[in-house]
């Protein structure tokens, strides 16, 4: 199976578990995962929901994902920025706020590493991240 095929399968599994729409977009040497309308936990942000964005390459699932991106309006309720979220980047025709949160643990290519990275992102929001 191709790298995109594997990632498409993992995206379908993530969508089935979370009930979120998950798209995979191929562009030059990268693969992008967009998770639509993700509800942010615990009223942490000025906005209630956001699209979430992950980046990987054609070595997936062996190449570890790092960081995640959201809509640019994801800021604290008082308008201040979350630590590590100062950078705005352009991908696939959109601006995204980069959350420069890094995995410090082992990347396991077995199973569904996309789901694992999603859980890592959720853990960063709730303060229960596996690093």
ZIHUPE-V253010 format. One line per field, one symbol per residue. psi: psi as a letter, one per 30 degrees, with the letter a starting at -180 (. if undefined). A space follows every 50 residues. Layout:
psi = ???
This chain:
psi = kleeeeeeeeeeeeeeefglkkkkkkjcglkkkkjkhkkklhhflelell kkklkaagfkgfkklklllllfgjllegflklkggfkklkkhglkkkkji kkkfakkjflbifeeeeeeeeeeeefghkj.
